[in-house]
C-alpha cells in the first residue's frame, strides 16, 4: 500500500514489535505502578539499535531513516509509552542534535556511547518559569577564559536521574532573549551538577523526570554545541524532529487502546448481544479507526518531509507540528472513548486502558503544547508573527 515502506522498514518494525510485546509489555504495569526506571530493557533496546536509529553506523547507530524510527517507536509505545519516551528523547532530542550540530570530537565523546545504549542522553530546555517561551529562561552560562561557568535550575528533564550526558540550553547573553541562548554538552558526573526534585507524574511514570541544578558548573568551550547565540535555533530544529517522535508515541498509545476496544466489543455481551452490535459502540470504533489512520498518514507525511528537507536543506516544521497536534489529540480522544467502551473495566487498573489514558495526556503538552502547535502551524501558513 505504501511503497515508501521498504522490506528493511518492515524488518525493524517486526523486531520492535517482537521486543515490545515479549519484553516490555509484561513489565509495563509494574514499572508504571512503582515508577522504577526500566534500565535493563532500555539497555537491551540500545543493543538492538533502537536508541540511535537514525544515527549513522560510524557513530554506533543503526544508520536508518525517520520512517524506520517512526515504525519502531510506535510499536514500543503500543506496549509502554514510558519506554517510548526514553527512546524518543534519546533519538530525536539528544542524538539528532549532536549529530547535526556537533563537532567530530563531540560526536565521538557524546554520541557514540549513547546510540549503543551504554550511556543515556537527555535534553534540557525548560525551566521552572520558562516553558514555551525560552527567551525568559534565567539560568546563565558566563564565559571565563576557556570555560563557561553555569548556574541555575532546569526542570522537567526526561531521563535526568539516569542520564550520563545532557544537551543543555541556557542564557549566555540574556539581553538578546531568544538570540542569547547557547547549547552545551554536559557530563552529569562532574562537580557542580546535581539532581533536584523528581516529578510525581500522572502518566509515563517509569520515565524518570527531574529538575537539574547547576552550581558553578564548569564547562569547557570545546563542549559548546554550535556558536554562542545559536542555541534557540538548535533547540527549535531538534524539536521539529522530536515532534515526529511524540506523534509516533501518541499513535502507539491510540492503536493499543483502539485494538483493545475492538477485541472487547467482540467479546463483551449485554442485553443478549455482543456490545459491538450496538450502534453507539460501532460509532465509537469507526471514529477511532478514522482518527488513528489519519494520524498515521500525517506522521508518514512528516517523516517524508524530513527526508526531503535533508536533501534540500529545508525545514519540515509545518508537517511535524500537524502530525504532533493531530496524533496527540487523537490519543487523548481514543483513550477516553476506549475507557467508555470498556465501562467499569476500563476504569479499573486490572486492564491497561487507564494507563493508556494517563500516558496519552502528556503528548498534548510536552515538546510544544497543542496551543503552541496551532500557533506554529498558523505562522507557517501566513508568514505572520
Kinemage of the C-alpha trace (Angstrom):
@kinemage 1
@onewidth
@group {chain A} dominant
@subgroup {mainchain}
@vectorlist {calphas} color= white
{ca unk a 1} P 0.000 0.000 0.000
{ca unk a 2} L 2.801 2.404 0.904
{ca unk a 3} L 5.696 1.881 -1.479
{ca unk a 4} L 7.958 4.100 0.641
{ca unk a 5} L 7.885 1.448 3.385
{ca unk a 6} L 10.612 -0.965 2.376
{ca unk a 7} L 11.389 -4.513 3.442
{ca unk a 8} L 14.096 -3.089 5.711
{ca unk a 9} L 11.495 -0.853 7.359
{ca unk a 10} L 9.237 -3.851 7.908
{ca unk a 11} L 12.107 -5.788 9.459
{ca unk a 12} L 12.815 -3.167 12.119
{ca unk a 13} L 9.078 -2.771 12.742
{ca unk a 14} L 8.747 -6.517 13.333
{ca unk a 15} L 11.827 -6.583 15.539
{ca unk a 16} L 10.445 -3.695 17.601
{ca unk a 17} L 7.020 -5.328 17.828
{ca unk a 18} L 8.511 -8.621 18.961
{ca unk a 19} L 10.705 -6.997 21.594
{ca unk a 20} L 7.935 -4.678 22.800
{ca unk a 21} L 5.318 -7.380 23.206
{ca unk a 22} L 7.618 -10.015 24.694
{ca unk a 23} L 9.965 -7.935 26.843
{ca unk a 24} L 8.271 -4.598 27.557
{ca unk a 25} L 4.539 -5.352 27.769
{ca unk a 26} L 4.904 -7.925 30.601
{ca unk a 27} L 6.705 -5.404 32.842
{ca unk a 28} L 4.863 -2.213 31.881
{ca unk a 29} L 2.275 -2.401 34.659
{ca unk a 30} L 4.935 -2.990 37.323
{ca unk a 31} L 7.055 -0.028 36.231
{ca unk a 32} L 4.009 2.211 35.980
{ca unk a 33} L 2.972 1.242 39.500
{ca unk a 34} L 6.419 1.625 41.088
{ca unk a 35} L 7.827 4.385 38.907
{ca unk a 36} L 11.067 2.409 38.620
{ca unk a 37} L 13.196 3.323 35.615
{ca unk a 38} L 13.396 0.262 33.290
{ca unk a 39} L 17.161 0.365 32.916
{ca unk a 40} L 17.551 -3.287 31.865
{ca unk a 41} L 15.129 -3.111 28.924
{ca unk a 42} L 16.492 0.308 27.931
{ca unk a 43} L 19.978 -1.219 27.693
{ca unk a 44} L 18.527 -4.050 25.618
{ca unk a 45} L 16.881 -1.529 23.285
{ca unk a 46} L 20.291 0.036 22.823
{ca unk a 47} L 21.756 -3.322 21.912
{ca unk a 48} L 19.062 -3.766 19.266
{ca unk a 49} L 19.819 -0.365 17.748
{ca unk a 50} L 16.601 1.327 18.900
{ca unk a 51} L 18.334 4.121 20.823
{ca unk a 52} L 20.048 5.611 17.782
{ca unk a 53} L 18.028 4.524 14.763
{ca unk a 54} L 18.834 7.493 12.513
{ca unk a 55} L 22.428 7.932 13.657
{ca unk a 56} L 24.942 6.623 11.088
{ca unk a 57} L 26.664 3.328 11.843
{ca unk a 58} L 30.037 5.066 12.104
{ca unk a 59} L 28.738 6.667 15.322
{ca unk a 60} L 27.228 3.477 16.702
{ca unk a 61} L 23.717 3.942 15.354
{ca unk a 62} L 21.530 1.826 13.097
{ca unk a 63} L 22.009 4.157 10.110
{ca unk a 64} L 18.348 4.043 9.111
{ca unk a 65} L 15.848 6.794 8.318
{ca unk a 66} L 12.960 8.581 10.000
{ca unk a 67} L 10.383 6.123 8.657
{ca unk a 68} L 12.216 3.286 10.414
{ca unk a 69} L 12.257 5.340 13.603
{ca unk a 70} L 8.522 6.074 13.371
{ca unk a 71} L 7.616 2.427 12.824
{ca unk a 72} L 9.816 1.136 15.650
{ca unk a 73} L 8.801 3.806 18.149
{ca unk a 74} L 5.091 3.257 17.501
{ca unk a 75} L 5.480 -0.444 18.313
{ca unk a 76} L 7.362 0.288 21.539
{ca unk a 77} L 4.712 2.799 22.625
{ca unk a 78} L 1.913 0.322 21.958
{ca unk a 79} L 3.464 -1.766 24.723
{ca unk a 80} L 4.501 1.071 27.034
{ca unk a 81} L 4.706 4.816 26.472
{ca unk a 82} L 7.334 5.225 29.216
{ca unk a 83} L 9.842 3.130 27.283
{ca unk a 84} L 8.829 5.104 24.196
{ca unk a 85} L 9.527 8.419 25.913
{ca unk a 86} L 13.046 7.327 26.854
{ca unk a 87} L 13.633 6.059 23.318
{ca unk a 88} L 12.210 9.217 21.730
{ca unk a 89} L 14.298 11.661 23.768
{ca unk a 90} L 17.439 9.633 23.142
{ca unk a 91} L 16.854 9.538 19.377
{ca unk a 92} L 15.134 12.805 18.495
{ca unk a 93} L 16.321 15.351 21.025
{ca unk a 94} L 19.743 14.096 22.056
{ca unk a 95} L 21.348 12.121 19.221
{ca unk a 96} L 19.767 14.191 16.457
{ca unk a 97} L 21.057 17.461 17.887
{ca unk a 98} L 24.637 16.296 18.389
{ca unk a 99} L 24.849 14.566 15.017
{ca unk a 100} L 23.623 17.631 13.131
{ca unk a 101} L 25.380 20.365 15.100
{ca unk a 102} L 28.306 18.729 16.902
{ca unk a 103} L 31.978 18.599 16.000
{ca unk a 104} L 33.665 15.300 15.210
{ca unk a 105} L 35.233 15.240 18.666
{ca unk a 106} L 31.856 15.910 20.291
{ca unk a 107} L 30.248 13.093 18.298
{ca unk a 108} L 32.891 10.625 19.380
{ca unk a 109} L 32.633 11.602 23.045
{ca unk a 110} L 28.911 12.279 23.459
{ca unk a 111} L 27.149 10.435 20.629
{ca unk a 112} L 28.788 7.031 20.237
{ca unk a 113} L 28.198 5.777 23.824
{ca unk a 114} L 24.550 6.888 23.799
{ca unk a 115} L 23.484 5.409 20.464
{ca unk a 116} L 24.591 1.985 21.674
{ca unk a 117} L 22.590 2.247 24.883
{ca unk a 118} L 25.714 2.011 27.034
{ca unk a 119} L 25.000 5.573 28.176
{ca unk a 120} L 21.772 7.580 28.309
{ca unk a 121} L 21.221 11.066 26.921
{ca unk a 122} L 18.828 13.852 27.925
{ca unk a 123} L 17.706 17.263 26.654
{ca unk a 124} L 17.151 20.297 28.870
{ca unk a 125} L 15.376 23.446 27.676
{ca unk a 126} L 12.545 24.048 30.176
{ca unk a 127} L 12.909 25.915 33.469
{ca unk a 128} L 10.516 26.323 36.403
{ca unk a 129} L 9.263 29.644 34.988
{ca unk a 130} L 10.222 29.172 31.340
{ca unk a 131} L 8.426 26.699 29.101
{ca unk a 132} L 7.279 27.507 25.580
{ca unk a 133} L 8.847 30.996 25.868
{ca unk a 134} L 12.538 30.072 26.005
{ca unk a 135} L 13.559 33.735 25.914
{ca unk a 136} L 12.596 34.091 29.579
{ca unk a 137} L 14.976 31.491 31.000
{ca unk a 138} L 17.032 32.667 33.964
{ca unk a 139} L 19.837 30.081 34.057
{ca unk a 140} L 23.181 31.531 32.992
{ca unk a 141} L 26.480 30.487 31.439
{ca unk a 142} L 29.257 33.077 31.891
{ca unk a 143} L 32.483 32.665 29.945
{ca unk a 144} L 35.691 32.812 31.932
{ca unk a 145} L 38.711 32.108 29.738
{ca unk a 146} L 38.394 28.699 28.130
{ca unk a 147} L 35.424 27.683 30.316
{ca unk a 148} L 31.830 28.643 30.924
{ca unk a 149} L 30.538 28.756 34.494
{ca unk a 150} L 26.914 27.628 34.574
{ca unk a 151} L 24.359 28.367 37.297
{ca unk a 152} L 20.629 27.796 37.515
{ca unk a 153} L 17.849 25.246 37.731
{ca unk a 154} L 16.244 23.394 34.824
{ca unk a 155} L 13.028 21.426 35.128
{ca unk a 156} L 11.106 18.552 33.540
{ca unk a 157} L 14.254 16.879 32.232
{ca unk a 158} L 13.304 13.449 30.898
{ca unk a 159} L 15.717 10.669 31.919
{ca unk a 160} L 17.792 13.113 34.001
{ca unk a 161} L 18.199 10.825 37.052
{ca unk a 162} L 19.822 8.196 34.827
{ca unk a 163} L 21.406 10.395 32.155
{ca unk a 164} L 25.157 10.348 31.620
{ca unk a 165} L 25.091 13.312 29.236
{ca unk a 166} L 22.682 16.202 28.686
{ca unk a 167} L 22.236 18.726 25.878
{ca unk a 168} L 21.676 21.909 27.886
{ca unk a 169} L 20.243 25.213 26.671
{ca unk a 170} L 20.995 28.243 28.811
{ca unk a 171} L 21.497 32.002 28.513
{ca unk a 172} L 24.865 33.491 27.631
{ca unk a 173} L 23.520 36.907 26.565
{ca unk a 174} L 20.193 37.450 28.366
{ca unk a 175} L 19.683 40.911 26.886
{ca unk a 176} L 19.219 39.249 23.489
{ca unk a 177} L 16.459 36.956 24.790
{ca unk a 178} L 15.966 34.066 22.284
{ca unk a 179} L 19.107 35.098 20.414
{ca unk a 180} L 21.134 34.873 23.616
{ca unk a 181} L 20.573 31.153 24.202
{ca unk a 182} L 23.555 28.803 23.808
{ca unk a 183} L 23.738 24.990 23.860
{ca unk a 184} L 26.247 22.953 25.860
{ca unk a 185} L 27.127 19.280 26.304
{ca unk a 186} L 27.061 18.310 29.961
{ca unk a 187} L 28.659 15.384 31.790
{ca unk a 188} L 26.459 14.623 34.778
{ca unk a 189} L 29.259 13.103 36.880
{ca unk a 190} L 31.198 16.362 37.221
{ca unk a 191} L 31.304 18.820 40.159
{ca unk a 192} L 28.612 21.483 40.183
{ca unk a 193} L 25.897 19.247 38.744
{ca unk a 194} L 23.202 17.712 40.914
{ca unk a 195} L 19.658 16.446 40.638
{ca unk a 196} L 16.698 18.349 42.031
{ca unk a 197} L 13.263 17.037 42.866
{ca unk a 198} L 11.820 14.134 40.920
{ca unk a 199} L 8.469 14.970 39.341
{ca unk a 200} L 5.450 12.934 40.554
{ca unk a 201} L 3.662 12.479 37.229
{ca unk a 202} L 0.161 11.489 36.134
{ca unk a 203} L 1.456 9.248 33.351
{ca unk a 204} L 4.654 7.890 31.747
{ca unk a 205} L 5.638 7.224 35.346
{ca unk a 206} L 8.538 4.882 34.554
{ca unk a 207} L 10.205 7.616 32.519
{ca unk a 208} L 12.254 9.336 35.221
{ca unk a 209} L 11.813 13.119 35.157
{ca unk a 210} L 13.507 15.606 37.470
{ca unk a 211} L 14.989 19.031 37.941
{ca unk a 212} L 18.708 19.501 37.414
{ca unk a 213} L 20.713 22.109 39.273
{ca unk a 214} L 23.954 23.813 38.203
{ca unk a 215} L 26.075 25.369 40.955
{ca unk a 216} L 29.193 26.931 39.429
{ca unk a 217} L 29.434 24.018 36.992
{ca unk a 218} L 32.435 24.477 34.691
{ca unk a 219} L 32.014 23.505 31.036
{ca unk a 220} L 34.924 23.848 28.638
{ca unk a 221} L 34.434 25.897 25.475
{ca unk a 222} L 35.008 22.828 23.320
{ca unk a 223} L 31.794 21.370 24.747
{ca unk a 224} L 29.688 24.236 23.458
{ca unk a 225} L 27.295 22.890 20.812
{ca unk a 226} L 27.376 25.357 17.928
{ca unk a 227} L 28.244 29.006 18.403
{ca unk a 228} L 27.152 31.403 21.117
{ca unk a 229} L 23.581 32.542 20.496
{ca unk a 230} L 22.714 29.594 18.247
{ca unk a 231} L 21.042 27.597 20.996
{ca unk a 232} L 17.454 28.589 20.248
{ca unk a 233} L 17.888 27.741 16.563
{ca unk a 234} L 19.344 24.361 17.502
{ca unk a 235} L 16.566 23.718 20.026
{ca unk a 236} L 13.794 24.511 17.538
{ca unk a 237} L 15.405 22.462 14.758
{ca unk a 238} L 15.715 19.494 17.090
{ca unk a 239} L 12.097 19.911 18.234
{ca unk a 240} L 10.909 19.569 14.626
{ca unk a 241} L 12.297 16.037 14.728
{ca unk a 242} L 11.125 15.492 18.292
{ca unk a 243} L 7.528 16.273 17.395
{ca unk a 244} L 7.504 13.428 14.891
{ca unk a 245} L 8.616 11.189 17.746
{ca unk a 246} L 5.846 12.402 20.070
{ca unk a 247} L 3.298 11.958 17.284
{ca unk a 248} L 4.502 8.370 16.885
{ca unk a 249} L 4.251 7.843 20.627
{ca unk a 250} L 0.674 9.140 20.575
{ca unk a 251} L -0.138 6.852 17.654
{ca unk a 252} L 1.183 3.824 19.523
{ca unk a 253} L -0.945 4.631 22.576
{ca unk a 254} L -4.039 5.213 20.416
{ca unk a 255} L -3.513 1.983 18.463
{ca unk a 256} L -3.246 -0.036 21.661
{ca unk a 257} L -6.455 1.466 23.052
{ca unk a 258} L -8.295 1.036 19.751
{ca unk a 259} L -7.269 -2.612 19.292
{ca unk a 260} L -8.288 -3.397 22.871
{ca unk a 261} L -11.676 -1.783 22.241
{ca unk a 262} L -12.338 -3.810 19.095
{ca unk a 263} L -11.471 -7.037 20.904
{ca unk a 264} L -13.679 -6.140 23.876
{ca unk a 265} L -16.613 -5.207 21.615
{ca unk a 266} L -16.378 -8.648 20.032
{ca unk a 267} L -16.358 -10.465 23.387
{ca unk a 268} L -18.431 -8.492 25.873
{ca unk a 269} L -22.148 -9.252 25.975
{ca unk a 270} L -25.002 -7.110 27.290
{ca unk a 271} L -28.756 -7.478 26.880
{ca unk a 272} L -28.219 -10.702 24.966
{ca unk a 273} L -25.907 -9.254 22.299
{ca unk a 274} L -22.246 -8.512 21.734
{ca unk a 275} L -21.733 -4.838 22.552
{ca unk a 276} L -20.109 -4.449 19.124
{ca unk a 277} L -23.605 -4.894 17.708
{ca unk a 278} L -24.823 -1.725 19.429
{ca unk a 279} L -24.866 1.299 17.155
{ca unk a 280} L -23.244 3.676 19.656
{ca unk a 281} L -20.293 1.300 20.173
{ca unk a 282} L -19.989 0.863 16.398
{ca unk a 283} L -19.830 4.640 16.014
{ca unk a 284} L -17.037 4.918 18.583
{ca unk a 285} L -14.999 2.178 16.905
{ca unk a 286} L -15.480 3.705 13.457
{ca unk a 287} L -14.399 7.148 14.643
{ca unk a 288} L -11.391 5.668 16.475
{ca unk a 289} L -10.259 3.890 13.321
{ca unk a 290} L -10.559 7.020 11.200
{ca unk a 291} L -8.593 9.164 13.641
{ca unk a 292} L -5.883 6.566 14.187
{ca unk a 293} L -5.317 6.094 10.464
{ca unk a 294} L -5.422 9.844 9.788
{ca unk a 295} L -2.754 10.319 12.467
{ca unk a 296} L -0.606 7.646 10.859
{ca unk a 297} L -0.818 9.354 7.467
{ca unk a 298} L 0.170 12.738 8.940
{ca unk a 299} L 3.153 11.095 10.639
{ca unk a 300} L 4.214 9.413 7.402
{ca unk a 301} L 3.899 12.763 5.638
{ca unk a 302} L 6.119 14.381 8.268
{ca unk a 303} L 8.701 11.604 8.013
{ca unk a 304} L 8.838 12.003 4.229
{ca unk a 305} L 9.052 15.790 4.564
{ca unk a 306} L 12.007 15.374 6.904
{ca unk a 307} L 13.742 13.126 4.378
{ca unk a 308} L 13.147 15.723 1.665
{ca unk a 309} L 14.419 18.520 3.897
{ca unk a 310} L 17.598 16.540 4.495
{ca unk a 311} L 18.230 16.582 0.737
{ca unk a 312} L 17.471 20.233 0.054
{ca unk a 313} L 18.318 21.854 3.371
{ca unk a 314} L 14.740 22.941 4.008
{ca unk a 315} L 12.504 22.655 7.063
{ca unk a 316} L 9.566 20.422 7.857
{ca unk a 317} L 8.132 22.433 10.746
{ca unk a 318} L 4.608 22.522 9.319
{ca unk a 319} L 4.378 18.788 8.744
{ca unk a 320} L 5.845 17.824 12.118
{ca unk a 321} L 3.580 20.230 14.019
{ca unk a 322} L 0.497 18.975 12.182
{ca unk a 323} L 1.380 15.367 12.961
{ca unk a 324} L 2.111 16.121 16.617
{ca unk a 325} L -1.068 18.156 17.110
{ca unk a 326} L -3.451 15.717 15.493
{ca unk a 327} L -1.913 12.490 16.785
{ca unk a 328} L -1.699 13.726 20.379
{ca unk a 329} L -5.294 14.902 20.434
{ca unk a 330} L -6.276 11.610 18.796
{ca unk a 331} L -4.522 9.653 21.547
{ca unk a 332} L -6.399 11.574 24.225
{ca unk a 333} L -9.738 11.172 22.439
{ca unk a 334} L -9.289 7.489 21.586
{ca unk a 335} L -8.203 6.503 25.092
{ca unk a 336} L -11.188 8.369 26.554
{ca unk a 337} L -13.553 6.516 24.224
{ca unk a 338} L -11.778 3.227 24.906
{ca unk a 339} L -12.466 3.550 28.628
{ca unk a 340} L -16.109 4.271 27.808
{ca unk a 341} L -16.312 1.160 25.608
{ca unk a 342} L -14.873 -0.940 28.437
{ca unk a 343} L -17.133 0.646 31.061
{ca unk a 344} L -16.134 -0.143 34.640
{ca unk a 345} L -13.332 -2.448 33.479
{ca unk a 346} L -11.810 0.446 31.574
{ca unk a 347} L -11.637 2.432 34.795
{ca unk a 348} L -10.019 -0.447 36.663
{ca unk a 349} L -6.285 -0.994 36.970
{ca unk a 350} L -6.905 -4.628 36.055
{ca unk a 351} L -6.680 -3.539 32.409
{ca unk a 352} L -4.107 -1.177 30.846
{ca unk a 353} L -6.773 1.221 29.483
{ca unk a 354} L -6.456 3.662 32.375
{ca unk a 355} L -2.665 3.672 31.886
{ca unk a 356} L -3.097 4.458 28.196
{ca unk a 357} L -5.420 7.308 29.186
{ca unk a 358} L -2.933 8.756 31.684
{ca unk a 359} L 0.009 8.334 29.303
{ca unk a 360} L -1.850 9.983 26.407
{ca unk a 361} L -2.281 13.336 28.150
{ca unk a 362} L 1.389 14.281 28.146
{ca unk a 363} L 1.549 14.042 24.348
{ca unk a 364} L -0.661 17.157 24.185
{ca unk a 365} L 1.774 19.036 26.421
{ca unk a 366} L 5.464 18.303 26.005
{ca unk a 367} L 7.624 19.319 23.045
{ca unk a 368} L 5.096 22.077 22.383
{ca unk a 369} L 1.519 22.128 23.673
{ca unk a 370} L -1.439 21.791 21.324
{ca unk a 371} L -1.912 25.545 21.651
{ca unk a 372} L 1.694 26.158 20.566
{ca unk a 373} L 1.328 23.713 17.661
{ca unk a 374} L -1.687 25.637 16.369
{ca unk a 375} L 0.310 28.845 16.610
{ca unk a 376} L 3.260 27.278 14.755
{ca unk a 377} L 1.007 25.890 12.013
{ca unk a 378} L -0.762 29.212 11.554
{ca unk a 379} L 2.525 31.115 11.336
{ca unk a 380} L 3.823 28.672 8.764
{ca unk a 381} L 0.691 29.238 6.669
{ca unk a 382} L 0.536 33.040 6.887
{ca unk a 383} L 4.152 34.042 7.448
{ca unk a 384} L 2.871 36.369 10.199
{ca unk a 385} L 4.318 36.576 13.695
